[in-house]
Amino acid sequence: MREVREAFRRFWPLTRGDRKWPVVIVACVVVSALAETAAILLFAELTDTALKAGSLSAFWGPAGAWLAVAALGALVGCLGNSLATWTAERFVLRLRAQVFRHVQELPPHFFQRHRHGDLVERLTGDVEAIEQMVVSGVVGTVAAAFSALFYSAAALYLRWDLALATFVLAPLFLLAARRFSGRIREAAQDERVADGAITSVVAESLGNIVLTQAYNRRRDEERRLDREARAWMRASVRGARLNEMYEQFVEVVETLCVLAVIGLGVWEISADRMTLGRLLAFAAFIGYLYPPVRNLGQLGLTLTAATAGAQRLNEILDAQPSVGDPAEPVPAWPVRGWIGLHGVHFRYPTAHRDSLTDVSFAAAPGELVIITGPSGAGKSTLSKLLTRFYDPSAGVITLDGVPLPHLRLEFLREQIALLPQETLILTGTIRENIGAGRPGASDTEIEQAARAAAAHDFVTALPAGYDTRIAPGTAALSGGQLKRITIARAMLRAAPVLVLDEPTAGLDSVAARQVVQPLRRLMSGRTTLMITHDLSLAPDADRILVVDDGRLVEAGTHTELVARQGAYARLLGPLPEDTVPLRRLPEAPGRIRTVSPPPRSGPADTVSGL
């Protein structure tokens, strides 16, 4: 019960704003139960007056009243059930939105520890289980309690002594539910875990279908799915068997009670102390009484099973975002794009050693800074820190002289256009994919961004043009074309700082050449940090930073670093003869090619000592 109380305390606040509707639903239940009670009493009267006497004139009055009561009960019952479904679904909507909103704030390492299919199951099946406990369970409990109260009162009214005799067996329902609850909870938890595992296997297999086919892994994947499906089957069968055992036990108890009522009733009729109509009505009340009592027992099983879903959702909701907004953020200002790292150290939450150690450098507006180094050196970690997926373990990162933790996350990320290594495509139209860079952008602005990214021509050549639907892994466009769509998205964002993480990764030489010119346009006038292994793009960079084992080991221009014959020269190797410089722009008047501190005005004045 402690788990149930904790779940209610956590999730009950989500019913705020809808709590009046359960009251209306309960009122409908009360009216419906009263109508059912009146109908049974009218049936008794009809039996003793019209049927026993064989009088047609005595039939019409009770029959008309019975029909009216039945129609009222049906109308009110329909209203109550419809309202109960609407209220329950609104709760599911709120809870799913809350969990999804929280999930989107969690750091990348959370998703590395949890399989995506399992998270999907938590957002679907587990959310619905919570609803069964918090909303439907509460309404069902109140409804069952009122129904049991009315039917008990009616049975006592007809024959209190027989009613008390039959009530003795009612606690058996609650005892049975208590007996089965623990094992049903274990089975429910195992079933939900297995559900998530099945979803994960299917999602992973479909996402890696090329690997599955190319390496003849079909049977291996089938065995993986079979293993998880058998675990789900065992848990599902065990839960169904326990529920069926409970149901059958309850059926036996109900039959025993009805037989006891009929036996006592026959004895009472033989002694002329009870009429047939009253006996039938009494038996009907007892028959109607036991389902609500059984529902009260079943509620315990429902709550027990729902706690398994609550525990899985709590694991998500208890996970804390790695960063957040400051209590008093620095007001927004026209960002120029000065980036500074000052003695930055960083270690991932699950790691045993630092990924970055004492990294310091600066980038000025208009500069192209290439960051290179061996795989695993910590280069991509810099992009996560600049966009504040994480904060440094020590040191500080600044934007125009303002430490990033002093800024609202939304404001910070509006100033940085990230082009990640993966070509991230949304399920939707090409127009929607480009427009994701700046929600609310007009069709003209989207088209201009596509032209600048050299994407307009191949997009308009498609049958549906900008309304062509694409999805992750689509075969409708080549890798280079998809990359240019993501470049158009970044262009539309028009942020003063650009972070490129392996912009030509996964592209052949032809496709890489096709994205060079769009990248040149994208970088123009922006502070650009390019993380790359492709050093054919490096000769025209303003500065090159070499990171190795989390440390900044070399910095300088291409010419300077080649002359040193150090780490950069070893990474560089011989340049291919057909190297195409990424950017060879004429020196613009006033163009900054050396790093100097930002002017001491505006928001930069809020920071001292940097």
C-alpha distance (Angstrom), angle and dihedral (degrees) to the residues before:
residue distance angle dihedral
M1 . . .
R2 3.79 . .
E3 3.81 90.3 .
V4 3.80 90.3 50.1
R5 3.82 92.2 50.9
E6 3.80 91.3 49.0
A7 3.80 91.3 49.1
F8 3.82 91.5 50.5
R9 3.79 91.6 47.7
R10 3.79 90.8 52.2
F11 3.80 101.4 41.1
W12 3.81 104.9 28.7
P13 3.86 92.6 80.8
L14 3.81 87.7 67.9
T15 3.81 89.0 71.0
R16 3.82 89.7 65.8
G17 3.79 109.1 127.5
D18 3.81 93.7 25.0
R19 3.80 100.8 59.9
K20 3.79 92.9 104.2
W21 3.79 90.4 63.4
P22 3.82 95.8 63.5
V23 3.81 86.7 54.6
V24 3.81 89.8 54.4
I25 3.81 90.1 45.7
V26 3.81 91.4 51.8
A27 3.81 89.6 48.3
C28 3.81 88.5 54.1
V29 3.80 89.3 49.2
V30 3.82 90.8 50.9
V31 3.81 92.4 49.7
S32 3.79 90.9 46.0
A33 3.82 92.0 49.9
L34 3.83 90.8 48.0
A35 3.80 89.8 50.0
E36 3.79 90.5 50.6
T37 3.80 90.7 48.6
A38 3.81 91.5 50.0
A39 3.82 90.6 47.9
I40 3.80 92.0 54.5
L41 3.84 91.7 49.0
L42 3.82 89.7 48.9
F43 3.80 88.7 50.7
A44 3.82 89.2 54.5
E45 3.81 90.6 50.4
L46 3.80 91.1 47.3
T47 3.80 90.8 51.4
D48 3.80 95.8 48.3
T49 3.82 96.8 42.4
A50 3.78 111.3 28.3
L51 3.82 104.3 22.3
K52 3.80 99.1 38.6
A53 3.81 93.4 44.0
G54 3.81 94.2 37.0
S55 3.81 89.3 -130.9
L56 3.81 117.1 154.0
S57 3.80 92.4 -169.5
A58 3.79 90.0 58.1
F59 3.83 89.8 52.5
W60 3.80 101.6 64.6
G61 3.80 100.1 62.0
P62 3.85 98.7 51.3
A63 3.83 90.8 36.8
G64 3.81 92.8 54.5
A65 3.78 92.2 46.0
W66 3.82 90.3 47.6
L67 3.80 91.9 51.6
A68 3.81 92.0 48.7
V69 3.79 92.2 48.8
A70 3.83 91.4 47.0
A71 3.82 91.8 50.2
L72 3.82 91.2 49.4
G73 3.81 91.7 48.4
A74 3.81 91.7 48.4
L75 3.81 92.9 49.5
V76 3.79 94.4 47.4
G77 3.83 92.1 42.5
C78 3.81 91.2 52.5
L79 3.81 90.8 49.6
G80 3.79 92.6 48.1
N81 3.81 94.7 47.6
S82 3.80 92.8 47.4
L83 3.79 91.6 48.5
A84 3.81 91.0 47.2
T85 3.83 91.1 53.9
W86 3.81 91.5 47.5
T87 3.81 92.3 49.5
A88 3.80 92.5 46.8
E89 3.81 92.8 50.6
R90 3.81 91.9 48.9
F91 3.79 88.5 54.9
V92 3.82 90.8 49.5
L93 3.80 89.0 49.5
R94 3.81 92.3 52.9
L95 3.79 95.6 43.3
R96 3.80 94.1 47.7
A97 3.83 90.1 47.9
Q98 3.82 91.3 50.1
V99 3.80 93.7 49.6
F100 3.82 92.5 44.0
R101 3.81 91.6 48.3
H102 3.80 89.9 51.3
V103 3.81 93.0 46.5
Q104 3.81 90.6 55.3
E105 3.81 90.0 58.3
L106 3.81 95.7 52.5
P107 3.82 120.7 106.2
P108 3.82 123.4 -104.8
H109 3.81 94.6 -103.7
F110 3.83 90.3 63.6
F111 3.80 89.9 63.9
Q112 3.78 91.1 46.9
R113 3.81 89.6 58.7
H114 3.82 95.6 47.0
R115 3.78 127.7 56.7
H116 3.79 112.1 -121.9
G117 3.80 93.0 -131.0
D118 3.80 90.5 56.0
L119 3.81 91.0 50.8
V120 3.81 89.1 51.2
E121 3.81 90.0 53.2
R122 3.80 90.7 51.1
L123 3.80 90.7 52.7
T124 3.82 91.2 51.0
G125 3.80 118.4 24.9
D126 3.81 97.5 25.3
V127 3.81 92.5 48.1
E128 3.81 90.4 53.5
A129 3.81 90.5 49.0
I130 3.81 89.6 55.8
E131 3.81 89.5 52.0
Q132 3.81 89.8 53.9
M133 3.78 88.3 56.8
V134 3.79 103.8 39.0
V135 3.81 104.1 35.1
S136 3.79 112.8 12.1
G137 3.78 90.8 35.6
V138 3.81 93.7 54.0
V139 3.80 93.4 45.4
G140 3.80 91.2 44.7
T141 3.80 92.1 50.5
V142 3.79 93.8 51.0
A143 3.80 91.6 44.2
A144 3.80 92.6 49.0
A145 3.81 91.3 47.0
F146 3.83 93.6 51.9
S147 3.80 92.6 44.1
A148 3.79 91.8 50.0
L149 3.82 89.7 47.5
F150 3.82 94.6 52.8
Y151 3.80 95.6 43.8
S152 3.81 91.1 46.6
A153 3.80 91.3 49.9
A154 3.81 91.0 48.7
A155 3.81 91.6 48.9
L156 3.82 90.7 48.9
Y157 3.80 89.0 48.9
L158 3.81 91.6 55.1
R159 3.82 97.7 43.0
W160 3.75 118.0 -13.2
D161 3.80 94.8 -172.4
L162 3.82 94.3 53.6
A163 3.78 90.1 43.9
L164 3.80 93.0 54.6
A165 3.81 89.7 49.1
T166 3.79 91.7 55.3
F167 3.81 94.4 42.1
V168 3.79 89.6 64.9
L169 3.81 90.1 76.7
A170 3.83 95.5 49.5
P171 3.85 95.8 88.0
L172 3.80 88.6 61.9
F173 3.82 88.1 76.3
L174 3.80 92.3 56.8
L175 3.81 92.7 44.0
A176 3.80 90.7 51.5
A177 3.80 91.7 50.0
R178 3.80 90.7 50.0
R179 3.78 90.3 49.5
F180 3.80 94.5 52.9
S181 3.84 100.3 36.4
G182 3.81 99.3 86.3
R183 3.79 95.9 51.0
I184 3.81 92.4 43.3
R185 3.82 90.5 53.5
E186 3.81 91.6 53.0
A187 3.79 91.3 48.6
A188 3.82 91.6 47.8
Q189 3.80 92.2 50.6
D190 3.80 92.2 48.7
E191 3.80 90.2 48.2
R192 3.80 93.3 52.1
V193 3.80 92.4 48.3
A194 3.80 89.4 49.5
D195 3.82 90.6 48.4
G196 3.80 89.8 56.0
A197 3.81 91.3 46.6
I198 3.82 92.2 52.4
T199 3.81 91.6 49.0
S200 3.81 89.7 49.2
V201 3.80 94.2 50.6
V202 3.80 92.3 48.9
A203 3.82 93.1 46.7
E204 3.81 93.1 46.9
S205 3.80 93.3 46.5
L206 3.79 93.6 49.3
G207 3.80 91.2 45.5
N208 3.82 90.8 51.6
I209 3.79 97.8 39.4
V210 3.82 92.5 130.2
L211 3.82 90.9 55.3
T212 3.81 90.5 45.5
Q213 3.78 93.0 53.2
A214 3.80 98.4 37.4
Y215 3.81 93.7 51.2
N216 3.81 96.1 37.4
R217 3.79 91.2 -117.0
R218 3.79 95.5 146.2
R219 3.80 94.1 109.6
D220 3.81 91.3 44.6
E221 3.80 90.2 53.6
E222 3.79 90.7 46.1
R223 3.79 89.5 52.5
R224 3.83 90.4 49.7
L225 3.78 91.0 52.0
D226 3.80 91.9 44.1
R227 3.81 91.2 52.1
E228 3.80 93.1 51.8
A229 3.81 92.9 40.2
R230 3.80 91.2 53.0
A231 3.80 90.3 51.1
W232 3.81 88.7 51.5
M233 3.82 90.9 46.5
R234 3.80 92.3 51.9
A235 3.80 92.4 49.4
S236 3.81 92.5 43.5
V237 3.81 93.9 48.4
R238 3.80 91.3 46.2
G239 3.81 91.3 51.0
A240 3.80 92.5 45.2
R241 3.81 91.1 48.4
L242 3.81 92.2 51.4
N243 3.81 91.8 47.2
E244 3.80 90.8 47.7
M245 3.80 91.8 49.6
Y246 3.80 88.9 52.3
E247 3.82 92.1 47.5
Q248 3.78 93.4 48.8
F249 3.81 92.3 47.2
V250 3.78 89.2 52.2
E251 3.82 90.8 48.7
V252 3.80 90.3 54.3
V253 3.81 91.8 49.3
E254 3.81 91.4 48.4
T255 3.80 91.3 49.9
L256 3.78 90.4 49.5
C257 3.80 90.4 51.9
V258 3.82 94.2 48.3
L259 3.80 92.0 48.0
A260 3.79 89.6 50.1
V261 3.82 90.0 51.8
I262 3.79 93.1 47.7
G263 3.82 92.4 46.6
L264 3.81 92.4 50.2
G265 3.79 90.0 43.4
V266 3.78 93.1 53.8
W267 3.78 89.1 51.1
E268 3.81 90.8 49.7
I269 3.83 92.5 47.9
S270 3.80 91.1 49.3
A271 3.80 88.6 53.9
D272 3.84 89.3 47.8
R273 3.81 91.6 -120.1
M274 3.83 96.2 118.6
T275 3.78 136.4 36.0
L276 3.80 124.4 -130.7
G277 3.80 91.4 -116.5
R278 3.78 93.1 53.6
L279 3.82 90.9 46.7
L280 3.80 91.6 52.1
A281 3.80 90.5 46.4
F282 3.79 91.0 48.3
A283 3.82 91.2 49.4
A284 3.82 89.0 48.9
F285 3.81 91.9 52.0
I286 3.80 91.0 50.1
G287 3.81 89.3 47.5
Y288 3.81 90.4 50.9
L289 3.79 91.9 43.3
Y290 3.78 98.7 58.9
P291 3.85 98.3 56.8
P292 3.84 92.3 59.8
V293 3.79 89.7 45.7
R294 3.78 88.9 48.4
N295 3.82 89.2 48.5
L296 3.78 89.3 54.7
G297 3.78 88.4 54.9
Q298 3.80 91.3 43.8
L299 3.79 89.0 52.4
G300 3.77 88.8 65.9
L301 3.78 89.3 55.5
T302 3.82 91.1 47.5
L303 3.80 91.6 50.7
T304 3.79 90.6 47.6
A305 3.80 92.4 52.1
A306 3.82 92.0 44.4
T307 3.81 92.2 56.0
A308 3.80 87.4 68.1
G309 3.81 89.3 59.9
A310 3.81 90.9 43.5
Q311 3.79 91.6 55.3
R312 3.82 91.3 51.2
L313 3.81 92.4 48.5
N314 3.79 91.6 46.0
E315 3.79 89.0 56.8
I316 3.81 88.0 61.2
L317 3.80 96.8 40.8
D318 3.81 92.2 47.3
A319 3.80 91.8 54.9
Q320 3.78 107.3 100.4
P321 3.83 126.0 -139.4
S322 3.78 111.1 -113.2
V323 3.83 92.2 -132.9
G324 3.78 137.7 25.3
D325 3.78 144.1 173.0
P326 3.82 118.2 -71.7
A327 3.79 119.5 -111.3
E328 3.82 90.3 -117.5
P329 3.82 109.1 22.5
V330 3.79 122.0 -162.0
P331 3.83 109.1 -100.7
A332 3.80 117.1 -103.6
W333 3.81 118.9 -92.3
P334 3.84 137.6 174.2
V335 3.80 98.9 -78.4
R336 3.82 115.9 -140.8
G337 3.81 96.5 -170.3
W338 3.81 108.2 -111.3
I339 3.81 107.6 160.1
G340 3.80 122.1 -167.0
L341 3.81 133.0 178.0
H342 3.79 114.4 -167.1
G343 3.82 118.2 -169.8
V344 3.79 93.3 -35.6
H345 3.81 119.3 -171.3
F346 3.79 123.4 176.9
R347 3.79 137.7 178.3
Y348 3.80 124.0 -180.0
P349 3.83 113.7 -119.4
T350 3.81 93.4 -111.9
A351 3.83 97.2 38.1
H352 3.81 128.4 101.3
R353 3.80 97.1 -149.1
D354 3.79 138.6 37.0
S355 3.80 118.8 -86.7
L356 3.83 90.8 -160.6
T357 3.77 127.7 28.3
D358 3.82 125.1 -167.5
V359 3.81 96.6 -29.6
S360 3.80 115.8 176.0
F361 3.80 129.9 170.9
A362 3.79 140.7 124.5
A363 3.80 135.6 -139.3
A364 3.80 124.7 -159.0
P365 3.82 129.1 -149.1
G366 3.80 110.3 -77.0
E367 3.81 94.9 18.8
L368 3.78 125.5 128.6
V369 3.80 110.0 -147.5
I370 3.79 117.0 -176.6
I371 3.79 117.5 -156.3
T372 3.79 114.8 -161.0
G373 3.77 140.6 160.2
P374 3.80 141.9 124.9
S375 3.80 121.6 -45.0
G376 3.80 111.8 -79.5
A377 3.80 92.7 20.7
G378 3.84 92.6 124.5
K379 3.81 100.6 -98.9
S380 3.81 97.9 129.5
T381 3.79 89.7 45.6
L382 3.80 86.8 68.8
S383 3.83 90.7 61.3
K384 3.83 90.1 52.3
L385 3.80 90.8 51.7
L386 3.81 94.7 46.0
T387 3.82 91.2 53.8
R388 3.84 90.5 41.4
F389 3.76 100.0 -119.2
Y390 3.79 79.2 140.1
D391 3.80 136.9 8.6
P392 3.82 121.7 -128.3
S393 3.80 117.0 -93.8
A394 3.81 86.1 -133.6
G395 3.77 135.1 -0.3
V396 3.79 127.4 34.5
I397 3.79 140.0 -95.8
T398 3.81 118.0 -149.4
L399 3.79 137.7 -163.0
D400 3.82 111.8 -155.9
G401 3.79 86.4 -15.9
V402 3.83 95.1 -53.4
P403 3.83 117.3 117.3
L404 3.79 109.8 -116.5
P405 3.84 94.7 -125.4
H406 3.83 87.6 62.9
L407 3.83 90.7 63.6
R408 3.77 131.3 79.0
L409 3.80 108.9 -105.7
E410 3.78 92.4 -127.9
F411 3.80 92.1 52.6
L412 3.81 92.8 46.0
R413 3.80 94.2 50.6
E414 3.79 91.4 47.7
Q415 3.82 87.1 61.4
I416 3.81 95.0 51.7
A417 3.80 125.7 63.5
L418 3.79 108.6 -159.3
L419 3.79 119.5 -160.1
P420 3.82 101.5 -172.3
Q421 3.77 126.2 -156.1
E422 3.80 91.9 -107.3
T423 3.80 115.3 72.7
L424 3.79 96.0 -122.3
I425 3.79 112.3 -154.8
L426 3.80 124.9 178.6
T427 3.79 123.7 -142.9
G428 3.80 102.3 -104.5
T429 3.78 141.3 65.0
I430 3.80 125.4 -36.3
R431 3.80 87.1 -112.7
E432 3.81 90.9 56.0
N433 3.81 91.7 46.5
I434 3.80 93.2 54.1
G435 3.81 92.7 38.9
A436 3.83 90.1 56.9
G437 3.81 86.0 79.1
R438 3.80 90.4 70.4
P439 3.81 116.9 8.4
G440 3.79 111.0 -138.1
A441 3.81 95.4 29.6
S442 3.80 114.2 148.6
D443 3.79 124.2 -115.5
T444 3.80 88.7 -109.4
E445 3.82 91.8 55.3
I446 3.81 91.0 47.4
E447 3.78 90.6 51.0
Q448 3.81 91.6 48.3
A449 3.81 90.3 52.3
A450 3.81 90.1 49.4
R451 3.82 91.1 50.9
A452 3.81 91.0 50.4
A453 3.81 89.2 50.2
A454 3.84 91.6 49.8
A455 3.79 89.0 -117.3
H456 3.81 101.4 111.6
D457 3.81 96.9 83.4
F458 3.79 98.0 52.7
V459 3.82 91.7 40.3
T460 3.81 94.0 54.0
A461 3.82 89.6 46.4
L462 3.83 89.2 63.9
P463 3.84 115.6 95.2
A464 3.82 92.6 -115.8
G465 3.81 96.1 31.4
Y466 3.79 113.1 -160.9
D467 3.82 89.3 -2.3
T468 3.82 91.9 63.6
R469 3.78 108.6 126.1
I470 3.79 117.6 -128.4
A471 3.80 134.3 173.1
P472 3.81 138.8 -172.0
G473 3.79 108.8 -64.6
T474 3.80 92.9 16.2
A475 3.79 117.5 166.3
A476 3.81 93.1 -157.4
L477 3.83 91.6 89.8
S478 3.79 134.0 33.0
G479 3.79 123.6 -111.8
G480 3.81 90.9 -104.4
Q481 3.80 92.0 50.6
L482 3.80 91.9 49.8
K483 3.81 89.4 48.6
R484 3.81 90.0 53.9
I485 3.80 90.0 52.2
T486 3.80 89.1 55.6
I487 3.82 89.5 47.5
A488 3.82 88.7 52.9
R489 3.79 88.2 51.2
A490 3.82 90.5 53.2
M491 3.83 91.1 46.3
L492 3.78 90.8 53.3
R493 3.78 89.4 54.1
A494 3.82 89.8 62.1
A495 3.81 93.3 -162.9
P496 3.83 119.1 169.6
V497 3.84 92.1 -130.1
L498 3.78 123.4 55.9
V499 3.81 124.8 -167.0
L500 3.81 115.2 -168.4
D501 3.80 116.6 -170.5
E502 3.83 109.9 -165.2
P503 3.84 93.7 -35.4
T504 3.82 93.9 -174.0
A505 3.82 97.5 40.1
G506 3.78 113.4 134.8
L507 3.82 93.9 14.5
D508 3.78 125.4 115.6
S509 3.80 120.0 -128.4
V510 3.82 93.1 -91.8
A511 3.80 93.9 49.7
A512 3.82 90.3 43.9
R513 3.81 89.9 55.1
Q514 3.80 90.0 50.6
V515 3.81 92.7 57.5
V516 3.82 95.9 44.3
Q517 3.80 96.0 81.7
P518 3.85 93.7 46.3
L519 3.81 88.8 49.0
R520 3.81 90.2 52.6
R521 3.81 89.8 54.5
L522 3.80 91.4 45.0
M523 3.82 92.7 53.3
S524 3.79 96.2 45.4
G525 3.80 110.7 119.6
R526 3.82 93.7 -2.7
T527 3.77 133.4 109.0
T528 3.80 99.2 -111.0
L529 3.79 127.6 -164.5
M530 3.80 110.4 -174.6
I531 3.80 118.4 -168.1
T532 3.79 107.6 -162.6
H533 3.78 148.6 144.7
D534 3.81 90.0 -156.8
L535 3.79 99.9 96.8
S536 3.79 92.6 177.1
L537 3.80 83.0 84.3
A538 3.80 93.4 54.7
P539 3.85 109.1 76.9
D540 3.79 95.0 81.3
A541 3.81 97.7 42.7
D542 3.80 118.7 118.8
R543 3.79 90.1 -130.7
I544 3.78 138.0 -2.0
L545 3.79 122.8 -148.3
V546 3.80 119.8 -161.9
V547 3.81 115.8 -154.6
D548 3.79 120.8 -167.9
D549 3.80 126.9 173.2
G550 3.80 90.3 -10.6
R551 3.80 95.1 -53.7
L552 3.80 131.7 106.3
V553 3.81 100.6 -120.3
E554 3.82 102.3 168.4
A555 3.81 138.6 17.7
G556 3.79 132.6 177.2
T557 3.79 143.8 84.9
H558 3.78 122.8 -50.1
T559 3.80 91.9 -102.6
E560 3.81 93.6 48.7
L561 3.81 94.4 48.3
V562 3.80 94.1 46.1
A563 3.81 89.1 52.3
R564 3.82 91.0 52.8
Q565 3.83 91.7 56.8
G566 3.80 90.1 -148.1
A567 3.81 134.7 126.8
Y568 3.81 93.2 -42.9
A569 3.78 93.7 52.2
R570 3.82 90.2 50.8
L571 3.81 90.9 51.1
L572 3.79 92.1 44.9
G573 3.78 100.3 55.0
P574 3.82 116.0 171.1
L575 3.80 113.4 -21.3
P576 3.80 115.9 -126.6
E577 3.78 114.7 -107.9
D578 3.82 93.4 -122.5
T579 3.80 94.7 56.4
V580 3.80 111.5 152.6
P581 3.80 112.5 -158.3
L582 3.76 113.1 -125.5
R583 3.77 92.8 -139.8
R584 3.77 130.7 9.9
L585 3.77 102.6 164.0
P586 3.81 123.5 167.2
E587 3.74 113.3 -109.1
A588 3.79 105.9 -90.0
P589 3.78 120.0 -145.9
G590 3.77 108.9 -90.2
R591 3.78 93.3 6.5
I592 3.78 110.4 158.2
R593 3.79 113.7 -126.3
T594 3.76 98.9 160.0
V595 3.76 128.0 55.4
S596 3.75 117.5 -110.3
P597 3.79 129.4 164.7
P598 3.79 117.9 -87.3
P599 3.78 118.0 -100.4
R600 3.78 112.6 -83.6
S601 3.75 96.7 -115.1
G602 3.77 137.7 97.0
P603 3.78 118.2 8.1
A604 3.79 94.3 -10.7
D605 3.82 87.5 73.3
T606 3.82 88.3 67.3
V607 3.80 91.1 72.6
S608 3.75 125.3 66.0
G609 3.74 131.6 -171.7
L610 3.83 95.8 24.5
